[in-house]
């Protein structure tokens, strides 16, 4: 559960983010409304050995190409379910005040910063915003031991799908009469390589590892937290008594749904 002051901070973030989104839409909405699809692109490794870049990866404010690091992380991926449908299928104006791209823009504008704030309360850090989702990392060495890192990541995930989602949905319903968002959370643990990717002069810091890959694949639940096999195997014994792990694989990745007993 979020503390009262934390709920107030998340609510403030949501309100400010939607106010800003509405201003942007008012200035650029005609152009934005013509967007019907997103293009993807590939990054290629640069050949410079000396390039460095600022980073939001926990413990790595700057990352150098010629000095990559290996760290143990818990990756946490939060993903909006059904956003592609929201983008391409209009919702009746009798039911909501916004539709399609405008709807998705407002939904992501509200949810993503709220999720980042919530995760930050537990010492995690969002390192990438991926369209309608957010990837966060918890560096295990930032905690007294790995068990506390697990507790922190799990509590952040629970807060995202409960209090934070409630705050976001309440404001989206109040302003735009939108139906509730549904999100999925995937969690995984592994070592990851902290390095740079991209073109020379445009490189970005990334953590590359199985935890990131598996967390993304397991984030397809519906207001659910799904953890990978390795994280399930290392779950602190004292906390297992209050929760249940049920096998739930996604996209060929073996996972376990967390639910209260």
PAPA-310014 format. One record per residue (C-alpha): residue in one letter; x, y, z. Coordinates in steps of 0.1 Angstrom, whole numbers, plus 5000, padded with zeros to 4 digits. Layout:
[node 'a',[X,Y,Z]];
...
This chain:
[node 'x',[5000,5000,5000]];
[node 'x',[5011,5035,4993]];
[node 'x',[5014,5059,5023]];
[node 'x',[4990,5088,5024]];
[node 'x',[5018,5113,5014]];
[node 'x',[5029,5090,4986]];
[node 'x',[4993,5088,4972]];
[node 'x',[4992,5126,4973]];
[node 'x',[5025,5128,4953]];
[node 'x',[5013,5103,4927]];
[node 'x',[4980,5121,4924]];
[node 'x',[4999,5154,4919]];
[node 'x',[5021,5138,4892]];
[node 'x',[4990,5125,4874]];
[node 'x',[4972,5158,4875]];
[node 'x',[5002,5178,4863]];
[node 'x',[5010,5153,4836]];
[node 'x',[4975,5154,4822]];
[node 'x',[4974,5192,4824]];
[node 'x',[5006,5193,4803]];
[node 'x',[4993,5167,4779]];
[node 'x',[4961,5187,4773]];
[node 'x',[4982,5218,4766]];
[node 'x',[5003,5199,4741]];
[node 'x',[4973,5185,4724]];
[node 'x',[4957,5219,4722]];
[node 'x',[4988,5232,4704]];
[node 'x',[4996,5202,4682]];
[node 'x',[4965,5181,4683]];
[node 'x',[4956,5184,4646]];
[node 'x',[4990,5170,4636]];
[node 'x',[4990,5143,4663]];
[node 'x',[4956,5132,4654]];
[node 'x',[4968,5122,4619]];
[node 'x',[4992,5096,4634]];
[node 'x',[4979,5061,4628]];
[node 'x',[5010,5040,4634]];
[node 'x',[5044,5040,4650]];
[node 'x',[5076,5032,4631]];
[node 'x',[5103,5011,4648]];
[node 'x',[5140,5014,4642]];
[node 'x',[5172,4994,4649]];
[node 'x',[5203,5006,4666]];
[node 'x',[5237,4997,4656]];
[node 'x',[5268,4996,4677]];
[node 'x',[5292,5025,4673]];
[node 'x',[5329,5020,4667]];
[node 'x',[5341,5046,4692]];
[node 'x',[5358,5032,4722]];
[node 'x',[5356,5064,4743]];
[node 'x',[5321,5075,4740]];
[node 'x',[5301,5079,4772]];
[node 'x',[5265,5089,4780]];
[node 'x',[5244,5099,4810]];
[node 'x',[5222,5071,4824]];
[node 'x',[5192,5065,4846]];
[node 'x',[5204,5030,4854]];
[node 'x',[5207,5026,4892]];
[node 'x',[5243,5031,4903]];
[node 'x',[5255,5042,4868]];
[node 'x',[5250,5080,4863]];
[node 'x',[5274,5078,4834]];
[node 'x',[5282,5047,4812]];
[node 'x',[5313,5044,4791]];
[node 'x',[5315,5022,4760]];
[node 'x',[5350,5011,4768]];
[node 'x',[5342,5002,4804]];
[node 'x',[5310,4981,4805]];
[node 'x',[5299,4967,4838]];
[node 'x',[5280,4936,4849]];
[node 'x',[5255,4940,4877]];
[node 'x',[5227,4919,4892]];
[node 'x',[5193,4934,4887]];
[node 'x',[5156,4928,4892]];
[node 'x',[5139,4941,4861]];
[node 'x',[5102,4952,4864]];
[node 'x',[5082,4959,4832]];
[node 'x',[5048,4976,4834]];
[node 'x',[5027,4974,4802]];
[node 'x',[4992,4987,4794]];
[node 'x',[4970,4960,4780]];
[node 'x',[4950,4967,4749]];
[node 'x',[4966,5000,4740]];
[node 'x',[4969,4990,4703]];
[node 'x',[4932,4985,4703]];
[node 'x',[4927,5018,4720]];
[node 'x',[4947,5034,4692]];
[node 'x',[4931,5018,4662]];
[node 'x',[4895,5014,4674]];
[node 'x',[4873,5044,4682]];
[node 'x',[4853,5045,4714]];
[node 'x',[4818,5059,4712]];
[node 'x',[4816,5096,4722]];
[node 'x',[4785,5086,4741]];
[node 'x',[4809,5067,4764]];
[node 'x',[4840,5088,4765]];
[node 'x',[4852,5123,4756]];
[node 'x',[4884,5112,4738]];
[node 'x',[4893,5084,4714]];
[node 'x',[4921,5067,4695]];
[node 'x',[4954,5084,4695]];
[node 'x',[4942,5112,4718]];
[node 'x',[4930,5086,4742]];
[node 'x',[4963,5067,4742]];
[node 'x',[4983,5099,4746]];
[node 'x',[4963,5109,4777]];
[node 'x',[4965,5074,4792]];
[node 'x',[5002,5071,4788]];
[node 'x',[5008,5107,4799]];
[node 'x',[4990,5098,4832]];
[node 'x',[5002,5063,4838]];
[node 'x',[5039,5063,4830]];
[node 'x',[5051,5092,4853]];
[node 'x',[5028,5078,4880]];
[node 'x',[5045,5044,4877]];
[node 'x',[5079,5060,4877]];
[node 'x',[5071,5078,4909]];
[node 'x',[5057,5047,4926]];
[node 'x',[5087,5026,4917]];
[node 'x',[5111,5054,4929]];
[node 'x',[5095,5052,4964]];
[node 'x',[5110,5017,4967]];
[node 'x',[5145,5027,4953]];
[node 'x',[5139,5014,4918]];
[node 'x',[5144,5035,4887]];
[node 'x',[5126,5036,4853]];
[node 'x',[5153,5034,4827]];
[node 'x',[5132,5032,4795]];
[node 'x',[5098,5042,4784]];
[node 'x',[5087,5018,4756]];
[node 'x',[5056,5033,4740]];
[node 'x',[5029,5023,4764]];
[node 'x',[5051,5007,4790]];
[node 'x',[5080,5014,4814]];
[node 'x',[5111,4993,4822]];
[node 'x',[5125,4997,4857]];
[node 'x',[5155,4982,4874]];
[node 'x',[5164,4975,4910]];
[node 'x',[5201,4971,4915]];
[node 'x',[5205,4944,4941]];
[node 'x',[5237,4958,4955]];
[node 'x',[5218,4990,4965]];
[node 'x',[5201,4969,4992]];
[node 'x',[5214,4952,5023]];
[node 'x',[5208,4918,5007]];
[node 'x',[5190,4904,4977]];
[node 'x',[5159,4896,4998]];
[node 'x',[5153,4932,5005]];
[node 'x',[5157,4940,4968]];
[node 'x',[5130,4914,4961]];
[node 'x',[5107,4928,4987]];
[node 'x',[5111,4963,4974]];
[node 'x',[5105,4953,4938]];
[node 'x',[5075,4932,4947]];
[node 'x',[5060,4960,4968]];
[node 'x',[5065,4985,4940]];
[node 'x',[5048,4962,4916]];
[node 'x',[5018,4957,4940]];
[node 'x',[5015,4994,4944]];
[node 'x',[5015,5000,4907]];
[node 'x',[4986,4976,4901]];
[node 'x',[4966,4988,4931]];
[node 'x',[4968,5023,4945]];
[node 'x',[4986,5039,4916]];
[node 'x',[4964,5024,4890]];
[node 'x',[4933,5034,4910]];
[node 'x',[4946,5070,4911]];
[node 'x',[4952,5071,4874]];
[node 'x',[4919,5055,4865]];
[node 'x',[4900,5078,4888]];
[node 'x',[4914,5109,4871]];
[node 'x',[4910,5095,4836]];
[node 'x',[4873,5087,4843]];
[node 'x',[4868,5121,4859]];
[node 'x',[4883,5141,4830]];
[node 'x',[4874,5120,4800]];
[node 'x',[4849,5094,4811]];
[node 'x',[4873,5067,4801]];
[node 'x',[4870,5030,4812]];
[node 'x',[4897,5017,4836]];
[node 'x',[4932,5010,4823]];
[node 'x',[4944,4974,4827]];
[node 'x',[4982,4968,4832]];
[node 'x',[5005,4938,4834]];
[node 'x',[5037,4936,4854]];
[node 'x',[5066,4912,4847]];
[node 'x',[5095,4907,4870]];
[node 'x',[5128,4888,4865]];
[node 'x',[5162,4886,4881]];
[node 'x',[5196,4881,4864]];
[node 'x',[5230,4897,4858]];
[node 'x',[5229,4923,4831]];
[node 'x',[5256,4941,4811]];
[node 'x',[5255,4979,4815]];
[node 'x',[5268,4994,4783]];
[node 'x',[5261,5018,4754]];
[node 'x',[5241,5010,4722]];
[node 'x',[5234,5031,4691]];
[node 'x',[5252,5053,4666]];
[node 'x',[5283,5073,4673]];
[node 'x',[5274,5106,4689]];
[node 'x',[5239,5093,4697]];
[node 'x',[5246,5064,4720]];
[node 'x',[5222,5055,4749]];
[node 'x',[5229,5036,4781]];
[node 'x',[5212,5002,4783]];
[node 'x',[5212,4972,4807]];
[node 'x',[5213,4941,4785]];
[node 'x',[5204,4908,4801]];
[node 'x',[5179,4880,4805]];
[node 'x',[5160,4898,4833]];
[node 'x',[5150,4926,4809]];
[node 'x',[5140,4901,4782]];
[node 'x',[5120,4879,4805]];
[node 'x',[5103,4908,4824]];
[node 'x',[5091,4922,4791]];
[node 'x',[5077,4889,4780]];
[node 'x',[5059,4882,4813]];
[node 'x',[5042,4916,4815]];
[node 'x',[5011,4904,4796]];
[node 'x',[4989,4898,4826]];
[node 'x',[4957,4917,4835]];
[node 'x',[4964,4936,4866]];
[node 'x',[4987,4908,4875]];
[node 'x',[5023,4903,4886]];
[node 'x',[5041,4874,4869]];
[node 'x',[5077,4865,4879]];
[node 'x',[5102,4844,4861]];
[node 'x',[5114,4810,4872]];
[node 'x',[5147,4823,4886]];
[node 'x',[5131,4849,4908]];
[node 'x',[5105,4824,4920]];
[node 'x',[5133,4801,4930]];
[node 'x',[5151,4828,4950]];
[node 'x',[5120,4842,4966]];
[node 'x',[5127,4849,5003]];
[node 'x',[5112,4820,5023]];
[node 'x',[5097,4841,5050]];
[node 'x',[5074,4859,5025]];
[node 'x',[5061,4829,5007]];
[node 'x',[5036,4821,5034]];
[node 'x',[5014,4852,5026]];
[node 'x',[5014,4847,4988]];
[node 'x',[5008,4820,4963]];
[node 'x',[5027,4812,4931]];
[node 'x',[5007,4796,4903]];
[node 'x',[5024,4785,4871]];
[node 'x',[5016,4810,4843]];
[node 'x',[5039,4811,4812]];
[node 'x',[5038,4837,4786]];
[node 'x',[5054,4839,4751]];
[node 'x',[5074,4807,4758]];
[node 'x',[5088,4821,4790]];
[node 'x',[5081,4800,4822]];
[node 'x',[5065,4822,4848]];
[node 'x',[5046,4823,4880]];
[node 'x',[5016,4844,4889]];
[node 'x',[5017,4860,4923]];
[node 'x',[4985,4862,4943]];
[node 'x',[4976,4865,4980]];
[node 'x',[4967,4832,4998]];
